[in-house]
């Protein structure tokens, strides 16, 4: 099996753009390709001096140039990264680092408190050791990243991404941009706005592919619709990636701030967008929209609903508005048999170079758990899942973790958590609770709302609680 030189593709791109600014924070730090490469080498050297080459390293960052440096320095060492969402409590992040034991944790100053012996590297404290110029050879199936879902019963539930998967994802997304599959012509004036947090979908389909193509991007520390629109206009942003909630907020901000935008490629995905909201977004954001459907374990993206289809949806095609698009050329697809489903429906299974080997059968097929139908014209339509995963905004939430935390309250006899349809989130987390007869329901809910954020990310918190005497079916 041919080995991969860790981080070499991005390294070559940065060296080819030594004098060009590739990363920029509005009103803050900016670095050229050459400066970024130097910083990556020095941070990698600092970590190597602490015997961390090839080891497992936790990352706790909000979007910044330093976050890019940290992610890429870990890759350059042939190491494995375990990033955590910047909005989860420190206790939950540390639980992930403990459940999948890491050899060190890199963090910015915002996220260092509450973590065990973090190494602080951020835009105000740039670490530097002897320049690490090596690009070690790694096996394609060696672990590049653990993408965490949750800790339940002391075990980390995570998607394993290999070095081979990652490189294939970077190359395929670069091809999709450059071939026009993502819409309007793509040329040398392309500029990205990274506004989703770096560990999520933007890293797979936009932020790191742009670096590998040697193209510039502007970074928002946090998403705010007004700040995003300001950056899009001032920096002449052509491309961005968003989750549906970001799109609806951008559309609302544009309602009061109409004007032409330079966007040519507005990619979005992560959860379904209700048809009425989708049409409102199309009306305000214009012809730049492209919907992506994918799974981190199977590939980002697997299917696209392009700019032409969005115009058809805007013109009144309700059925197309419920599709997740057509499979991209780089992906094979089949529908596996599922009991008690109508003819033509089956479990979506895919095969491609982006798929994690941990999730494939011996023939390379990955079963996604999505029940799907493919029309004669090639469009995919999803009809639920085989498991109980909740798809809320850009987050995948497993009910068991939330149930375990609620069950810790002494007044809870039993609990069932499930996802229910929600116009903003796609699915909302809803908890059905059987309380003790003596329990004060209002006090119980107040207590849960106080205690759960100490161990759960805010996005995992139930949006509603229902008191019941018996639990509903799953």
N, C-alpha and C positions, 0 to 999 in steps of 0.2 A: 504494500500500500504506500503510495507517494506521501511524503510528509509535507507539512505546511510550515513556512517560515513565519513565525508569530508576528503579526502586525506589519509585515513588510509592505503590503499593498498600500496602506495608509502612509507609511513612512516615505515611500517613493513619491506619492502625491504631494506630501508636504514639502519635500525637497525640491520638487518641480515648481513650487509656488513660494519660494523662499521670501520674496520681497512683497508679496501680496497679502493684505489683511484677510484672514480667513475666519476668525472668530472675533465678535465684538459684542460688548454689553452696552446698551444705550446709556450714554453719559458716563461710561466707566471704562474698564480695561479693554484693550484690543491687542491682538497678536497676529503677526504674519505667519505664513507657513513655516519659515525658518525658525522664528522664535518659538512657535509651538513645538516643533521637533526638538529644539534644544531643551525646552522645559520638560518634555516627556522623557528624554534621555537622562536628565539630571534627577528627576523624581524616580525613575526606574533604578538609577544607580543608588540613590538613597535607600530604596527598599531592598535592593540586592545586597547592600552592605549589612543589612539586618537579616540576611539569609532567607529572603522571601521569594526568590526566583523559583517558579514552578509550584508555589504554595497556594493556599486558599486565603483570599483577602476580602474582608467585608468592606462595603462602601456605603456611606451615609451622607448624601449630598443633596442640596438644592441646586437648580441649574446655575452654572457659572462656567467660566473658562477653566477654573481649577478642577471642576467635575470632569470635563473632557480630558484634562491631563491625567487625572487619577484613573479613569476608565482605561485610557490608552496605555498608561504605564504598566498597569496590571497585565494587559494583553502582551505588551512588549517583553515582559518577563516570562512568557509562556505559563502564566499563573491562571488561577480560576477566581473570578470575581463573584461576590454575592452582594448585589446592590439591594438597598431597601428604599421603600417609598419615603420621601422626606416629610410626609404629613402624618406618619404613624407615630405613636408615642415612643420615647426612647426605650421603655421597657419591652415593647413589642419588637423593636429592632434588635435589642440585645438578646431576646429570646430566640430570634432567628439565627443570630451569630452563634449562640450556644447550642442550638439544635443541630446545626450543620457546622461543627466546630471550625472556626477560622483561625488562622495563624496570626492575623493582625487585622485591625480595622483602620481604614482611612476615612476621615470625616472633615467637614468644615466646622467652624467655630459654633455655628448655630446648632449643630447636631451632636457635638462632642459630649455635652453634659448628659450624664446618665448612662454613657457607654463605658465599658471596661477598657482602660488604657488605650484610648484612641490615639492615632497619629494624626495631628492636625496639618492639613495642607489645604489652603484656600487662597483666594485672590489677594489676601493681605498677609499671608504667611506661606510663601512659595518655597517648598523644600527643595534642596539641591545637594546631590552627592556627586561622585565622579560619574561622568557621562557614560551611560550604558548604551553602547553602539551595536550590541549583538542583536540578532533576530533568531532566537533559538528555534530549532526544528521541533515540531510537535506532530503527533499523530492526528489525522483528521477527526477521529472519534474521541480524542481527549477533551475533557470538560473545559469549555470556555467560560461558562456562566451558569449559575443557578438562578433562575428567575423565580422569586419566592411567591407563593400564594398565601400560606398561613402556617402557623404552628398549631398542631392539634395533638393532644396526648403526648406532648414533649417531642413530637416528630415534625420535621420541616417538610411540608408539601411544596414542591417546587418543580419547575420545568427545567430539565437539563438541556443546555444548548452547547453543542460541540464547536470546536474550532472550524471544522469543515462546514457545519450548518451556517455559522456566522459569516464566513467568507462567501458562501453561496448566496446568502441573503443580501449582502452588500452588492455583489455583482449583479444579481437579478434585478434589484431595485435601480441600480445604475442603468441597466439595459432598458428598463421600463420608462425611465425618464428620457433617455437619449433616443429611444425608438419612436416616441410619441404616444406610447400606450397610455401615459398619464395625461394625455390631452394635447393642448396647444404646443406649437413648436418649442423645443427646448434648446437654448443656445448659451453662449458664454456670458450673457448678462444675468443669468439665473442667480437669485439670492434667496436664501431660506430664512424663515423666522422659526426658531425653535421655541415653542411656547408650552408644549406639554413637558412634564418632567422627564429628564433624560433617560431614566431607566425603563420607560414604557415604550409604546409603539413607535414614537418618533425616532428612537435610536435605530430601529430596524429598517424603517422605510424612508427616512429623511436625513436625520442629523449626521449619522456616521457615513451613509452613502455619499452625502454632499462632500464630506472631508475626503473620502476616497476618490471622488471626482475632481478634487482640488478646487471646489467652489465655495464662496463665502456664505456665512450665515450670521445672523444677529440672534442673541440669546436673551430671553426674558427669564428673570429669576422665578417669577410667579405669573400665572395667567391672570390678566385683567383685560376686559374687552376694550376699554378706552386706551390703555397702554399699548395693546396689540395693534389697534387701528392707527395709533400715532406712529408706531414703529414701521408698520407697513407702508405708510405714506412717506415718512421722512427718509427711510432707507430704500425705498423703491423695491419692496419685497415682491418676488414673483411666486414664491412657493411656501406652503406651510402644511403642517399636519395637525389635525384637531380631533377631539372626541366630540360626539354630538352636542353635549352640554356647552362646549365652547362655541360651536357654530350658532346655537340659538342665542347665546349672549352677544356674540358679534352682530347677529342680525338685529337684535333689539337695540344695540348701540347705534347701528347704521340707520334705524328708523328715525333717529333724532339727529343724524349726522350724515345725510346723504351726500354722495360724491363718488367719483370714479376711483377705483382701486387698481393698483398695478398687478394684482394677483392673476396668475395664469394657471396655477396648479394648486387648488385647495383640496388636499387629500383628507379624508376623514374615515373613521372606523372605530370599532371597539364595542358597539352596541347598536341596536336598531333605533331609527329615528321615526317617530310617528308621521304619517303621511302629511297631515296638515302642517306640522312643523317643518317637514322637509320642503314643502312648497314655499313656505314663508322664507326659508333660508335661500332657496334657489332664486326667489324674486329679489332678495336684497343683495346676495353675494354674487349673483350673475352666473356666467357660463363656466366658471373655473372649477366647479365641484367634481370630484371623483371619489366614489365610495369604495373602500377597501374591505374585503372580508378575509380574515386569516386567523390563525392560531399560532401562538409562539412555538408550541410543540410540533406543528405541522408546516408552518411557513407563513411569512408575511410579505406580500399578500398571496392568497390562493385564487381569488376572483376579484374582478373589477366591474363596477357599474360606472360607465364613463360619462364624459361631458355631454355627448349627444343624447344618451339615455336620460340624463337629468332634464334636458329640454323637453323630451317626450313626456316625462312625468309632469313637468310644469304645465304642459298643454292638456293634461287630463287623464293620462294613462295610470289608473289606480293599481292595476296588477303589477306593472313594472316597478311601481314604487315600493312594492313589498319584496322585490328580488334583491339578492346580494350580488348579482352580476354574472358575468361569464368567466369561466376558468381561464387563467392566463396560459400562454403557450408552454411555459416552463413546468407546468404541473399536469400530471395524469390524475384522472378522477374515476371513481366507480362508486356505486351505491350497493352497500352490503345488505343482505336480507335482515328484516326486522319483523318479529311477530306482531300480529294485530294492526298492521298498517295497510292503507289502501294500495292498490296496484300502482306500481311506479315509484313508490316511496321506499326509502331505505336509509341506512346509516352512511353518512358521507365519509368516504375514505380517499386519501390522496397519497401520491407518491412523487417525491421531488427531492432535489439536493438540499433544500432548506430544512428538511424534516429531521428532528432529533432521533438518533438511533435508539434512544431509550424508549421511544414511543412507536417503534415500527415492528412489524412481524418479520419473519425471516426473509420474506420477499420484498421488504422495503415499504410496505403499505402502512399508513397511519390511520387508525380509526378515530374520528373526531368526536363521536358521541352526539353529533347533530343529525337529526332526521331531516332528510332533504328530498326534493323532487327537482328533476331537470326537465325543462320544457323542450319541445322539438327544436326551438330556435336557440337552445343552449343556455338559457338563463336558469340560475339556481334559485330555489325557494326553500327556506328553512321552516320546519314545522316542529319545533320543540327539541328537547334533548333527552337522551337516555338516562342521564344522571340528574341530580338535583342542584347542579351548579347555578348560582345566581349571577346573571350578567348585568351589572349595574354601572352605567356610565362606561368608563374605560376599565372597570375593575371586575375581576372574577372572584366571587365570594362563595366559599363553601359553608353551607349551613352548620355543619357539625361544630366548627370552632365557635360560632356565635352561641349555639345551643349550650356548649360546655360552660361558657362564661355565665350565661343567664342561670344555668342550673346550680351554680355555686351559691345563689341566694337561698337562705334557709326557708323562705316562704314559697319557694317554687317546687311543686310536686313533679311537674313534667313540662316540657317545652318542645315546640316544633317551629323551626324557622324555614321560610321558603320565599321565593321571589314571586312578586305579583306585578301585573302590568302597571306601568307608570309613564305618563307623557313626558316627563323630564328625564328620567333615568333609564327608560327602557324597561327595567325591572327594579322594583323597590324591595328592600329587605323588610319582611313582615314577620313578627313573632306571635305565635299562639301559645299562651301560657295557662297552665292549670295551677292556680294558686291554692295554698292551704285554706281551708274554710275560715280560719281565724285571721287571715291576712288582710291588711288594709291595702286595697288595690292601688289607690293613688300614691300612698307612701312607697309601695313596692316599685312602681314605675319611676318615681322620683329617685329612689335609691339606685335602680338600674341605670338611669341616665347619668347619675353621678359616678358610679363605679365602673361601668363598662369602658368609658374612654381611657381609663387607666391601663387597660390591657388590650383594647381593640382600636384599630384605626377608625377615625370618624366615619369613613365611607362604609364600614361594616356595621355601624349602629342601625338597629331597626328603625324604620321610618314610622312604624305603627305597632302597637301592642293590642292583642285581643285576649280578653279573659274568657276561658271556656272550661267546661267540666270534663270534656273528653277532647283529645287532639284530633284535628282534621286529618284526612289522608294526605300523604306527601304530594 
